[in-house]
């Protein structure tokens, strides 16, 4: 039996697809990707996040794109693929800075601090944590 969030998300996705609500399709796929990441189903999570990204790009929803990049970085970090995690966080940072999303920048800075901490680059981790704190 599927857990309740998946049942709800799958139903919402079905309705959104029926009515061609591409903005909702992007957000729902992103949310499913987040849940799959939390369940450590990383490849499945990345699949949903890539679908979400395709729709976010189609909708020109830059903030959602940044959030998806951040979530993809989470996946790569869980796989210990820190190079890709850093790459996707950098993509997200470019967007959040361009959109002047201070909250987004904080999340990205903390994500980078986490990546640097996990790769034993403690000085960089501290620097990015402090930048997040200041912001």
C-alpha positions in Angstrom: 0.0 0.0 0.0 1.4 3.4 -1.0 1.9 5.9 1.8 -0.6 8.8 2.0 1.6 11.5 0.6 2.3 9.5 -2.5 -1.3 8.7 -3.0 -2.2 12.3 -2.7 0.6 13.5 -4.9 -0.2 10.9 -7.6 -3.8 11.9 -7.6 -2.9 15.6 -7.8 -0.4 14.8 -10.6 -3.1 12.9 -12.5 -5.5 15.9 -12.2 -2.9 18.4 -13.1 -1.9 16.4 -16.2 -5.6 16.1 -17.2 -6.0 19.8 -17.2 -2.5 20.6 -18.5 -1.6 22.6 -15.5 2.2 22.6 -16.1 3.0 24.8 -13.1 1.3 22.3 -10.8 2.9 19.4 -12.6 6.4 20.9 -12.0 5.7 21.5 -8.3 4.1 18.1 -7.7 7.0 16.2 -9.4 9.4 18.3 -7.3 7.6 17.4 -4.1 7.6 13.7 -5.0 11.3 14.0 -5.7 11.8 15.5 -2.2 9.9 12.6 -0.6 11.8 10.0 -2.6 15.1 11.7 -1.5 14.0 11.4 2.1 13.3 7.7 1.6 16.8 7.4 0.0 15.3 6.4 -3.4 17.9 8.6 -5.1 17.5 7.5 -8.7 13.8 7.7 -8.5 14.0 11.1 -6.8 16.3 12.4 -9.6 13.9 11.2 -12.2 11.0 13.2 -10.7 13.2 16.2 -10.2 14.3 16.1 -13.8 10.7 16.0 -14.9 9.9 18.9 -12.6 12.9 20.9 -14.0 11.6 20.4 -17.5 8.2 21.9 -16.6 9.7 24.7 -14.5 11.9 25.7 -17.5 8.8 25.6 -19.8 6.9 27.8 -17.3 10.0 30.1 -16.9 9.7 29.6 -13.1 13.2 30.6 -12.0 12.7 30.2 -8.3 11.3 26.7 -8.7 14.2 25.9 -10.9 16.6 27.0 -8.2 14.7 24.9 -5.6 14.9 21.9 -7.9 18.6 22.4 -8.4 19.0 22.5 -4.6 17.0 19.3 -4.3 19.1 17.6 -7.0 22.2 18.7 -5.1 20.7 17.0 -2.0 20.4 13.7 -4.0 24.0 13.9 -5.3 25.2 14.7 -1.8 23.4 11.6 -0.4 25.2 9.6 -3.2 28.5 11.2 -2.0 28.8 12.8 -5.4 29.9 16.1 -4.0 31.2 17.4 -7.3 27.7 17.3 -8.8 26.2 18.5 -5.5 28.4 21.6 -5.7 27.6 22.1 -9.4 23.9 22.1 -8.8 24.2 24.4 -5.8 26.2 26.8 -7.9 23.4 26.8 -10.6 20.8 27.4 -7.9 22.9 30.3 -6.5 23.1 32.0 -9.8 19.3 32.0 -10.0 18.6 33.0 -6.4 21.1 36.0 -6.7 19.5 37.0 -10.1 16.0 36.9 -8.5 17.2 38.5 -5.3 15.8 35.6 -3.2 17.6 36.0 0.1 15.9 33.0 1.6 17.0 30.9 -1.4 20.6 32.2 -1.1 20.6 31.1 2.6 19.5 27.6 1.7 22.2 27.4 -1.0 24.9 28.7 1.3 23.9 26.2 3.9 23.9 23.4 1.3 27.4 24.5 0.2 28.6 24.5 3.8 27.3 21.0 4.2 29.1 19.8 1.1 32.3 21.4 2.2 31.9 19.9 5.7 31.4 16.4 4.2 34.5 16.9 2.1 36.6 18.0 5.0 37.0 21.5 3.7 36.1 22.9 7.1 37.3 26.5 6.5 35.1 26.8 3.5 32.2 25.2 5.4 32.6 27.7 8.2 32.8 30.6 5.7 29.6 29.6 3.9 27.8 29.0 7.2 28.8 32.5 8.4 27.6 34.0 5.1 24.3 32.3 5.6 24.1 33.6 9.2 24.9 37.2 8.2 22.3 37.1 5.4 
